[in-house]
Amino acid sequence: MRASGNTRHHAMFQAFAERARARPADEALVLGHVRLDYGRLLSRGLAVAGAIAGLPRPSPSAMARRPRPLRSLRLVALVAGNRIEFVEAFLGTVMAGAVVLVVDPKLTTAQGLKLFERLAPDLVIHDPAVAGWVSSPEAGLLAGGFLALTGGMGCPYRLWRDRAMGEQPATADLPAAVAPDQPFLIATTSGTSSEPKAFIRDHQSWAESFRNSIAEFAIAPGETVLAMGPLVHGLSLYATMEALAAGATAVLLDRFDATRAAAVAAAERADLLVGVPTMFEALGRGLDHARARLPGVRAVVSAGAKLPPALARNLGAALPRAEIHEYYGASELSFVTLARSGRGDPAESVGRAFQGVELRITGPAGEALPAGEVGRIDIRSRMVSAGYVMGGEDGSGFVALEEGWSTVGDLGRLDADGHLYILGRAGGMIITGGLNVYPGEVEAAIAALPGLGEALVFGVPDPYWGEAVAAVLRAGPETPPVDLIELRSRLAGRLARHKLPRMLWHVQDWPLGSSGKIARGRVRAVIAAGEAGPPQLLDEGVAGALPTR
């Protein structure tokens, strides 16, 4: 395959393509018993790119339904679990200058059909075993064509791909140049507490993200990155593509299982592990139970929620060489801050600004606030999304501000050294006795207590206080239930009195979203349904009503 001057216009994949040409036999992708080298992955991606470039242009009816930035571009929906074909189809679609719509198979039928109706994909590549709704007559009326991922010799997707590979010239290269601001990805927010929103990204946003994150995490060619979560969520999808951009080997799991993850990390000699805190908690418990260690792992990359300090300490025993990189961000913002275990960042902070990011805290009028003041977290970087193509009409979530600043409405404060502390989302503030309480601050204080782990905090209507601070804790073998009075006593030195919980529930397990993060809305539904039993109450003044947010 010949080199081309156009590769600079595909900055996301320039390093991947160069690696494939220079070292085609190097391992690129591993999933179970399937191993794919750089040369074959590039060949498959280019074949998919050629096939997609040959699709008819969007029909007039499709263009009329779509948001303006997408009207003239080909759009391919991927609806599947973790498969090698997911990665090659993603690469091929983007290299064709088309747009990938990544669809979580766990969306409800109504949510999935709403996406298809709004975005009118030209082609849907799907696994019927994980998303049966895609095969419904209703879906068939909303998309241009369908390719099933069924496995085996007669798999429609594989036949289509292999035919395209047979037609691919020996000198195949990346297609024509694309503009940096051209869209390439539509993904959805998790939807764990509300209807998912669909946001859009352009080529430049990921090219900048790769440049900054590969430097921050020091990912080197030839290293091995184990992405433990599902590809339909940004963390593992990005980690996989980041590994390929760095010339590393990306290792995937067909589904997360702590025992399997530990075995794969050991067998593949993983250098980096990427996941959410619930995955690392399960992995740490499994390694501890088996008295096993992974001394070869040099870095842990955790995101999606605050990593409880106790969990970070426990991981140190099982991963003695690993530096823990914990980043705060949002699907729409990309990276915001990074905390590193090796540089002494305060345990309750989420670290300092990520490379390429500016941070500020603003007040109600948009004025910049000094260190220590609580306000809205604004960021400015070249890694942010281009906003929503579906959802967000109520002004919630991502908002583009003046002069390149943007926000998702999170509240926090910066200390004098630039460390960021997350206090919650603007709409989640609790007002008790006329005083403001930020749930994130209480959750962080509870998580910092030895033996307690993660907590969820919210406000409950109360006739005397207006709202009472309520908390939910998970009780397990290592974290037995704690009494409300004891909890308040242990928090007394960390929080003002009005911030201490007045109600407490225990649950045996957190309900998780498909990304592996705690599904906050479902936790509240469990509480509302009485499935967690009655709460512990501080006094009779608390009404015991159901959470309002």
LOGUTOR-887092 format. One line per 4 residues: number of its first residue (from 1); their letters; for each residue x, y, z of C-alpha. Coordinates in Angstrom, 1 decimal. Layout:
NUM> A> X/Y/Z | ...
This chain:
1> MRAS> 0.0/0.0/0.0 | 1.5/3.3/-1.1 | 1.9/6.4/1.0 | -0.3/9.4/0.3
5> GNTR> -0.2/13.1/1.0 | -3.8/12.8/2.1 | -3.0/11.0/5.3 | -2.6/14.3/7.2
9> HHAM> -6.3/14.9/6.6 | -7.0/11.7/8.4 | -5.0/12.7/11.5 | -6.8/10.3/13.7
13> FQAF> -5.5/7.3/11.7 | -2.3/8.6/10.2 | -0.1/6.9/12.9 | -2.2/3.7/12.6
17> AERA> -1.8/3.6/8.8 | 1.9/4.3/9.0 | 2.4/1.6/11.6 | 0.5/-0.9/9.3
21> RARP> 2.7/-0.1/6.3 | 6.0/-0.1/8.3 | 5.2/-3.1/10.6 | 2.2/-5.0/9.1
25> ADEA> 2.9/-8.1/11.2 | 2.7/-6.3/14.6 | -0.4/-7.2/16.6 | -3.1/-4.6/16.5
29> LVLG> -6.2/-6.2/18.0 | -7.0/-9.2/20.3 | -10.4/-10.5/21.3 | -10.6/-14.0/22.7
33> HVRL> -8.8/-16.4/20.3 | -9.0/-13.9/17.5 | -5.8/-11.9/16.8 | -5.5/-9.4/14.0
37> DYGR> -2.2/-7.7/12.9 | -1.9/-4.1/11.7 | -1.7/-5.1/8.1 | -4.8/-7.2/8.0
41> LLSR> -6.8/-4.6/10.1 | -5.8/-1.8/7.7 | -6.8/-4.0/4.7 | -10.2/-4.8/6.2
45> GLAV> -10.7/-1.2/7.1 | -9.9/0.0/3.6 | -12.2/-2.6/2.1 | -15.0/-1.4/4.3
49> AGAI> -14.1/2.2/3.4 | -14.3/1.4/-0.3 | -17.7/-0.4/0.0 | -19.1/2.5/2.0
53> AGLP> -17.8/5.1/-0.4 | -19.7/3.2/-3.1 | -23.1/3.4/-1.3 | -25.7/5.7/-2.9
57> RPSP> -25.8/9.2/-1.6 | -28.4/9.8/1.1 | -31.9/10.0/-0.3 | -33.8/13.3/-0.4
61> SAMA> -36.2/12.0/2.3 | -33.2/11.0/4.5 | -31.5/14.4/4.1 | -34.8/16.1/5.0
65> RRPR> -35.0/14.3/8.3 | -31.4/14.7/9.3 | -29.8/17.7/11.1 | -28.0/20.0/8.7
69> PLRS> -24.4/19.0/9.3 | -25.2/15.4/8.3 | -27.4/15.8/5.3 | -24.9/15.2/2.5
73> LRLV> -22.8/12.6/4.4 | -23.2/8.8/4.4 | -24.2/7.5/7.8 | -23.5/4.0/9.1
77> ALVA> -25.1/2.7/12.3 | -23.2/0.1/14.4 | -25.4/-1.9/16.7 | -23.3/-4.7/18.2
81> GNRI> -21.4/-6.0/21.2 | -17.7/-6.3/21.4 | -16.5/-7.9/18.2 | -13.5/-7.6/15.9
85> EFVE> -15.9/-6.6/13.1 | -17.1/-3.6/15.2 | -13.6/-2.1/15.2 | -12.9/-2.7/11.4
89> AFLG> -16.3/-1.3/10.5 | -15.7/1.7/12.7 | -12.3/2.3/11.1 | -13.6/1.8/7.6
93> TVMA> -16.6/4.1/7.9 | -14.5/6.9/9.3 | -11.7/6.4/6.7 | -14.4/6.6/4.0
97> GAVV> -15.3/10.1/5.2 | -18.7/8.9/6.4 | -20.2/9.2/9.9 | -20.5/6.3/12.4
101> LVVD> -23.7/6.2/14.6 | -22.7/4.1/17.6 | -25.9/2.6/19.0 | -26.1/0.9/22.4
105> PKLT> -27.8/-2.4/21.9 | -29.4/-1.9/25.3 | -31.5/1.0/24.2 | -35.2/0.4/24.4
109> TAQG> -37.0/-0.3/21.1 | -38.6/3.2/21.4 | -35.2/4.9/22.0 | -33.6/3.0/19.1
113> LKLF> -36.4/3.7/16.6 | -36.3/7.4/17.7 | -32.6/7.5/16.8 | -33.2/5.9/13.4
117> ERLA> -36.2/8.2/12.6 | -34.2/11.3/13.4 | -30.9/10.3/11.7 | -32.0/8.0/8.9
121> PDLV> -28.8/5.8/8.6 | -27.9/4.7/5.1 | -26.6/1.4/6.4 | -27.1/-0.5/9.6
125> IHDP> -24.5/-3.1/10.7 | -26.0/-5.1/13.5 | -25.9/-8.2/15.6 | -29.5/-9.6/15.8
129> AVAG> -28.6/-11.6/18.9 | -28.0/-8.4/21.0 | -30.5/-6.0/19.5 | -33.6/-7.7/18.2
133> WVSS> -35.5/-4.5/17.6 | -33.2/-3.6/14.7 | -34.8/-6.4/12.7 | -38.3/-5.0/13.3
137> PEAG> -40.5/-3.8/10.4 | -40.5/-0.3/12.0 | -36.7/-0.1/11.9 | -36.7/-1.4/8.3
141> LLAG> -38.7/1.6/7.2 | -36.2/4.1/8.8 | -32.9/3.0/7.3 | -31.5/2.5/3.8
145> GFLA> -30.1/-1.0/4.3 | -29.1/-3.7/6.8 | -26.1/-6.0/7.2 | -26.4/-8.7/10.0
149> LTGG> -23.4/-9.8/12.0 | -24.4/-13.4/12.5 | -21.0/-15.2/12.6 | -20.1/-18.2/10.6
153> MGCP> -19.5/-18.6/6.9 | -22.7/-17.1/5.7 | -22.5/-13.9/7.8 | -23.9/-11.1/5.6
157> YRLW> -21.5/-8.6/6.9 | -18.4/-10.8/6.3 | -19.5/-11.7/2.8 | -20.0/-8.0/2.0
161> RDRA> -16.6/-7.1/3.5 | -14.7/-10.0/1.8 | -16.2/-9.1/-1.6 | -15.0/-5.6/-1.1
165> MGEQ> -11.5/-6.9/-0.2 | -11.4/-8.9/-3.4 | -12.2/-5.8/-5.3 | -9.6/-3.7/-3.5
169> PATA> -6.6/-2.7/-5.5 | -3.1/-3.5/-4.2 | -2.3/0.2/-4.0 | -5.4/1.0/-1.9
173> DLPA> -4.9/4.0/0.4 | -7.0/6.3/2.5 | -9.7/8.0/0.6 | -9.9/11.6/-0.4
177> AVAP> -9.1/14.3/2.2 | -11.7/15.4/4.8 | -11.9/18.7/6.5 | -10.9/18.8/10.2
181> DQPF> -14.4/20.0/11.2 | -16.2/17.3/9.2 | -18.3/15.1/11.5 | -17.3/11.5/11.9
185> LIAT> -19.1/10.2/15.0 | -22.5/10.3/16.6 | -22.8/8.7/20.1 | -25.3/8.9/22.9
189> TSGT> -25.0/9.8/26.5 | -25.6/6.9/28.9 | -29.2/7.8/29.6 | -29.0/6.2/33.1
193> SSEP> -31.2/8.9/34.7 | -32.9/10.5/31.6 | -33.5/10.0/27.9 | -30.2/9.6/26.0
197> KAFI> -28.9/12.6/24.0 | -27.0/12.1/20.7 | -23.9/14.3/20.3 | -21.6/14.7/17.3
201> RDHQ> -17.8/14.8/17.0 | -15.6/16.1/14.2 | -12.2/14.7/13.1 | -10.2/17.4/14.8
205> SWAE> -11.7/16.7/18.2 | -10.3/13.1/18.3 | -7.1/14.0/16.6 | -6.4/16.5/19.4
209> SFRN> -7.6/14.0/22.0 | -5.2/11.4/20.7 | -2.3/13.8/20.7 | -3.0/14.9/24.3
213> SIAE> -4.0/11.6/25.9 | -1.2/9.5/24.4 | 1.2/12.0/25.9 | -0.5/12.1/29.3
217> FAIA> -0.7/8.3/29.6 | 2.7/7.8/27.9 | 1.4/5.0/25.6 | 4.3/3.7/23.6
221> PGET> 4.4/1.6/20.4 | 4.3/-2.1/21.1 | 2.6/-1.7/24.5 | -0.6/-3.6/25.3
225> VLAM> -3.8/-1.8/26.4 | -6.7/-3.8/27.9 | -10.0/-2.0/27.5 | -12.4/-3.8/29.8
229> GPLV> -15.7/-2.3/28.9 | -18.1/-2.3/25.9 | -17.2/-0.6/22.7 | -20.6/1.1/22.4
233> HGLS> -19.5/3.4/25.2 | -16.9/6.1/24.7 | -14.3/4.9/27.3 | -13.4/1.6/25.7
237> LYAT> -14.1/2.7/22.1 | -11.7/5.6/22.6 | -9.1/3.5/24.4 | -9.1/1.0/21.5
241> MEAL> -8.6/3.7/18.9 | -6.1/5.5/21.0 | -4.0/2.3/21.3 | -4.1/1.9/17.5
245> AAGA> -3.1/5.6/17.0 | -0.2/5.0/19.4 | 1.0/1.9/17.6 | 0.0/-0.3/20.6
249> TAVL> -2.0/-3.5/20.8 | -5.7/-3.1/21.9 | -7.1/-6.1/23.8 | -10.9/-6.4/24.3
253> LDRF> -13.2/-8.7/26.3 | -16.4/-10.0/24.8 | -18.0/-8.9/28.1 | -16.6/-7.8/31.4
257> DATR> -15.9/-10.5/34.0 | -13.3/-9.8/36.7 | -11.8/-13.3/36.7 | -11.5/-13.3/32.9
261> AAAV> -10.1/-9.7/32.9 | -7.4/-10.7/35.3 | -6.5/-13.8/33.3 | -6.4/-11.8/30.0
265> AAAE> -4.3/-9.1/31.6 | -1.8/-11.6/32.7 | -1.8/-13.7/29.5 | -1.4/-10.7/27.3
269> RADL> 1.1/-8.9/29.6 | -1.1/-5.8/29.6 | 0.7/-2.5/30.3 | -2.4/-0.4/30.7
273> LVGV> -5.8/-1.3/32.1 | -8.8/1.0/31.1 | -12.2/0.8/32.9 | -14.7/2.4/35.2
277> PTMF> -14.4/2.2/39.1 | -16.9/-0.6/39.4 | -14.8/-2.8/37.1 | -11.6/-2.0/39.1
281> EALG> -13.4/-2.8/42.3 | -14.5/-6.2/41.0 | -11.0/-6.8/39.6 | -9.4/-5.9/42.9
285> RGLD> -11.7/-8.2/44.9 | -11.0/-11.1/42.5 | -7.3/-10.6/42.6 | -7.3/-10.3/46.4
289> HARA> -9.5/-13.5/46.8 | -7.1/-15.4/44.5 | -4.0/-13.9/46.2 | -2.9/-12.9/42.8
293> RLPG> -1.0/-9.9/41.5 | -0.4/-8.2/38.1 | 3.1/-6.9/38.5 | 3.5/-6.1/34.8
297> VRAV> 0.7/-3.5/34.7 | 2.3/0.0/34.7 | -0.8/2.1/34.5 | -4.5/2.1/35.4
301> VSAG> -6.8/4.6/33.6 | -10.1/5.0/35.3 | -13.0/7.3/34.3 | -16.8/7.6/34.5
305> AKLP> -17.0/8.3/38.2 | -14.7/9.2/41.2 | -12.4/6.4/42.1 | -12.9/5.9/45.9
309> PALA> -9.6/6.5/47.7 | -9.9/3.2/49.5 | -10.2/1.3/46.2 | -7.2/3.2/44.8
313> RNLG> -5.2/2.0/47.9 | -6.4/-1.6/47.5 | -5.4/-1.7/43.8 | -1.9/-0.8/44.8
317> AALP> -1.4/-4.2/46.5 | -2.6/-6.1/43.4 | -0.9/-3.9/40.9 | 2.3/-2.9/42.7
321> RAEI> 3.9/-1.2/39.7 | 0.9/0.7/38.4 | 0.4/4.4/38.6 | -3.3/5.3/38.8
325> HEYY> -4.5/7.8/36.2 | -8.0/9.0/37.1 | -9.6/11.4/34.7 | -12.7/13.5/34.9
329> GASE> -14.5/14.4/31.7 | -17.8/14.1/30.0 | -18.9/12.4/26.7 | -19.5/15.8/25.2
333> LSFV> -16.3/17.4/26.6 | -13.7/14.7/26.3 | -10.9/15.0/28.9 | -11.1/17.8/31.5
337> TLAR> -8.8/16.9/34.4 | -6.3/14.2/35.4 | -5.3/12.9/38.8 | -2.2/10.8/39.2
341> SGRG> -1.3/8.7/42.1 | 2.4/9.4/41.6 | 2.3/13.2/42.0 | 0.4/13.6/45.2
345> DPAE> -2.9/15.0/43.9 | -5.4/15.3/46.8 | -7.5/12.2/47.1 | -10.8/14.0/47.0
349> SVGR> -10.0/16.0/44.0 | -10.2/15.0/40.3 | -6.8/16.4/39.6 | -5.6/19.3/37.5
353> AFQG> -6.4/20.4/33.9 | -5.7/17.7/31.3 | -3.1/18.6/28.6 | -4.7/21.0/26.1
357> VELR> -7.5/22.1/28.5 | -8.2/25.5/30.2 | -10.4/25.5/33.3 | -12.4/28.2/35.0
361> ITGP> -15.1/28.4/37.7 | -17.9/30.9/36.9 | -20.7/32.5/38.9 | -24.3/33.1/38.1
365> AGEA> -23.5/36.0/35.8 | -20.7/34.2/34.0 | -18.0/36.0/36.0 | -14.8/34.1/36.8
369> LPAG> -14.5/33.1/40.5 | -11.4/33.0/42.6 | -9.8/29.8/44.0 | -12.1/28.2/46.7
373> EVGR> -15.3/29.6/45.4 | -18.0/27.2/44.2 | -19.5/27.7/40.7 | -20.0/26.2/37.3
377> IDIR> -17.1/24.4/35.7 | -16.3/25.8/32.3 | -13.6/24.4/30.0 | -11.9/25.4/26.8
381> SRMV> -10.1/22.9/24.5 | -10.0/21.7/21.0 | -11.3/18.2/22.1 | -14.9/19.1/22.8
385> SAGY> -17.9/17.8/20.8 | -19.8/19.9/18.3 | -23.0/19.6/20.4 | -26.2/17.6/20.1
389> VMGG> -28.0/16.4/17.1 | -30.8/15.0/19.2 | -31.9/16.0/22.7 | -30.7/18.9/24.8
393> EDGS> -33.6/21.1/23.6 | -34.3/22.0/27.2 | -30.9/23.5/27.6 | -29.6/20.7/29.8
397> GFVA> -26.2/19.0/29.3 | -23.6/20.5/26.9 | -23.7/24.2/26.3 | -21.3/26.1/24.0
401> LEEG> -20.4/29.5/25.6 | -18.6/32.5/24.2 | -15.0/32.6/23.2 | -14.6/28.9/22.8
405> WSTV> -15.7/28.0/26.4 | -18.3/25.2/27.1 | -19.9/23.4/30.0 | -22.1/20.5/30.9
409> GDLG> -23.3/22.3/34.0 | -21.2/20.5/36.6 | -20.4/22.5/39.8 | -17.1/22.5/41.5
413> RLDA> -14.2/24.6/42.9 | -10.5/25.0/42.2 | -7.9/25.2/45.0 | -4.9/27.4/44.9
417> DGHL> -2.8/24.8/43.1 | -5.4/24.2/40.3 | -6.9/21.0/41.7 | -10.6/20.6/40.8
421> YILG> -13.2/19.3/43.2 | -16.5/18.1/41.8 | -19.6/19.0/43.8 | -22.4/17.8/41.5
425> RAGG> -24.7/19.0/38.7 | -26.4/22.4/39.0 | -29.9/20.8/39.1 | -28.9/18.4/41.9
429> MIIT> -28.1/20.9/44.7 | -29.9/20.2/48.0 | -31.3/23.2/49.9 | -31.7/22.2/53.6
433> GGLN> -32.6/24.8/56.2 | -31.9/27.5/53.6 | -28.3/26.2/53.2 | -26.8/24.7/50.0
437> VYPG> -25.4/21.2/50.0 | -23.7/19.7/46.9 | -24.2/16.0/46.7 | -20.8/15.4/45.2
441> EVEA> -19.0/16.9/48.2 | -20.9/14.6/50.6 | -20.3/11.5/48.3 | -16.6/12.3/48.2
445> AIAA> -16.4/12.6/51.9 | -18.1/9.3/52.5 | -15.9/7.6/49.9 | -12.8/8.8/51.7
449> LPGL> -13.8/7.0/54.9 | -12.0/3.6/55.3 | -14.3/0.7/54.7 | -17.3/2.5/53.2
453> GEAL> -16.7/2.9/49.4 | -19.0/4.7/47.0 | -22.2/6.5/48.0 | -25.1/8.2/46.3
457> VFGV> -26.5/11.4/47.9 | -29.7/13.3/47.1 | -32.4/15.5/48.6 | -35.6/14.2/50.1
461> PDPY> -38.6/16.6/50.8 | -38.9/17.5/54.4 | -41.6/19.6/56.1 | -39.2/21.2/58.5
465> WGEA> -35.9/21.5/56.6 | -37.3/21.9/53.2 | -35.0/19.0/52.0 | -33.1/16.5/54.0
469> VAAV> -29.8/15.1/53.0 | -30.2/11.3/52.2 | -27.5/8.8/51.4 | -27.4/5.3/49.9
473> LRAG> -24.5/3.0/50.7 | -23.7/-0.5/49.3 | -23.2/-3.2/52.0 | -20.9/-6.0/51.1
477> PETP> -18.4/-8.5/52.6 | -15.7/-5.8/52.9 | -18.2/-3.0/53.7 | -20.8/-4.1/56.3
481> PVDL> -23.7/-1.8/56.9 | -22.9/1.2/58.9 | -25.3/2.9/61.4 | -26.5/6.4/60.5
485> IELR> -25.3/7.8/63.8 | -21.8/6.3/63.3 | -21.8/7.6/59.7 | -22.5/11.1/60.9
489> SRLA> -19.9/10.8/63.7 | -17.2/9.8/61.2 | -18.1/12.6/58.8 | -18.3/15.3/61.5
493> GRLA> -14.7/16.3/61.1 | -15.0/16.5/57.3 | -18.4/18.2/56.7 | -20.4/21.0/58.2
497> RHKL> -23.3/19.8/60.4 | -26.0/20.8/57.8 | -24.3/18.6/55.2 | -24.5/15.4/57.2
501> PRML> -27.0/12.8/56.0 | -30.3/12.6/58.0 | -31.5/9.5/56.1 | -29.7/6.3/55.1
505> WHVQ> -30.4/3.3/53.0 | -28.2/0.3/52.3 | -28.4/-1.8/49.1 | -26.7/-5.1/48.4
509> DWPL> -25.5/-4.1/44.9 | -25.5/-1.1/42.7 | -27.6/-1.4/39.5 | -25.3/-0.6/36.7
513> GSSG> -25.8/0.9/33.3 | -24.4/-0.9/30.2 | -21.2/1.3/30.5 | -20.5/-0.2/33.9
517> KIAR> -21.3/3.0/35.8 | -23.8/3.2/38.6 | -27.3/3.9/37.2 | -28.3/6.7/39.6
521> GRVR> -31.9/6.8/38.3 | -32.4/3.1/38.9 | -31.0/3.4/42.4 | -33.7/6.0/43.1
525> AVIA> -36.3/3.8/41.5 | -35.3/1.0/43.9 | -35.7/3.3/46.8 | -39.0/4.7/45.5
529> AGEA> -40.4/1.1/45.1 | -39.5/0.3/48.7 | -37.1/-2.5/47.6 | -34.4/-1.3/49.8
533> GPPQ> -36.7/-1.2/52.8 | -37.3/1.7/55.2 | -34.4/4.2/55.8 | -32.6/4.8/59.0
537> LLDE> -33.9/8.2/60.2 | -32.1/10.7/62.4 | -35.4/12.0/63.9 | -39.1/12.1/63.3
541> GVAG> -38.9/15.5/61.5 | -37.8/13.7/58.4 | -40.9/12.8/56.3 | -39.3/9.8/54.6
545> ALPT> -40.7/10.9/51.2 | -39.2/9.6/48.0 | -36.2/11.3/46.4 | -37.1/14.2/44.1
549> R> -33.9/14.3/42.1
